[in-house]
Each structure stands twice: as C-alpha cells, then as structure tokens.
Amino acid sequence: MRKRSLFVMSLGLLMMVFSPFYGGATHLNYWWLGGGAFVLLIGIYDAVMGYRLAAKGKEHSQKHGD
C-alpha cells in the first residue's frame, strides 16, 4: 500500500472524528462528516488502484520472463 493513500485515509478519518467538535453543542457538522467520508473514499480508491497496478505489473513480468 502506498504511503500517500494511507495519509489521505487518515486525514479523512480525522475529519470524521472531529466533526462533532465543529458542530453545535449536540450536533454534528455534516459538512465535515461528508467531506471526511469523501476524502476517505479517495484514499481507498487510490489504494485499490495501487494494488491493481502492482498485480498487473507482477503478472506482466511473469508472462514475459522479466
């Protein structure tokens, strides 16, 4: 897994965890919660695409004997 995708996922989780602190006394700030979920999804997408690219490169090297 790439460090960049882990960093992006951690930022998204932090945004989601701290969303109650930016809301009112008993309410969530839904913009922070939704933004954190979006950033988390970007990190997950980046990790999945990194895995797919690594698997494709491994398959290519085994097929061609590199």
N, C-alpha and C positions, 0 to 999 in steps of 0.2 A: 504494500500500500504506500502511496506517495505521501510525503510529509505535508504537502500542500492541501490534500484533501482532508487529512486529519485536522489540520489547523482550521480549515473552513468549517468542518463539522463541529469543532469545539467552540468556535465563535457563535454558530447557530444555537448550540445548546446553552451557551451562556446568555444569549439574548432571551431565550425562552425561560430560563431560570429566573432572570432578573426582571421579567416583565411585570410581576406584581409590585415591585418597588417603584415603577414609573407610573403606575395607575393611581387611583384614588385610595382611600383608606381601606376599602374592602373589595376593590375591583381590579381586574387585570387591565393592562394596557394592551388591547388586542392588536394594535399596530406592531408593537414589539414582539408579541407572540407570533403573529403571522409572518413578520419579517424573519424571525429566528427560524421558523419552520421552513421558509423559502431558502434561507442560507444553508440550513442543514440538508435540504434536498439537493442543492447544488453540490455540496461536498460529497454526498452519497453517489450522485451521478458521476462525478469526477473519479471517485474510487472504482466504481464499476467499469467505467471506460478504461481506466488504467489496467485493471485485471484482464479485460478483454484484449487490449493491445499486447500485453505481456504474453497471454496464451497464444495469440496469433503469431507473434514473433517466435515463440518456442516451437509451435507447430511448423512454421516455415523453415526453421533451422534444422529440425529433424527430417523434414521432407527432402531438403536439398543437401543434407550431409555437412552442414557448416559447423 
